[in-house]
């Protein structure tokens, strides 16, 4: 399936410069890389959304800890790490 894209003058110039520099072999290679990066970002965002949803579900179900408990635990970990790595 062929895709045609109008990138506008600024992005066209940027893409042409990347090809001219030898960093990429073609405009197609650049566009594939861009779409691949967008795909990876969308996957990370979906994972983040799922993690947030799990956290909200936990909070709604009362599976939470007080901030004091969390900070005390974190402080203990940092003290232990510092003691083991002077």
Phi, psi and omega in degrees: 000118179277141178235132177249134182226134174264108184273348185084164187298315185296312181289325176300316179295319178299313180297315179300321178295321178295320178292315181298327181285346182089358180296324176232153182275335184202165175297322179300318179298320179295315180296320177299317179298317178298316180293322177300316179296320176297320178299314178299318180297317179297322177295317178295320178295321178296319178295320178295316177301318180295320179294318177297318179298318177298318179297318178294321176298317178299316180297316179297328181272000179082012179272072182227169175230153179290155179299324179299317179296317180295314181292323177297318179294318178296317179298318179299319178296317180294321178296316180297319180296318180294320180295326182276343180228071182295000000 
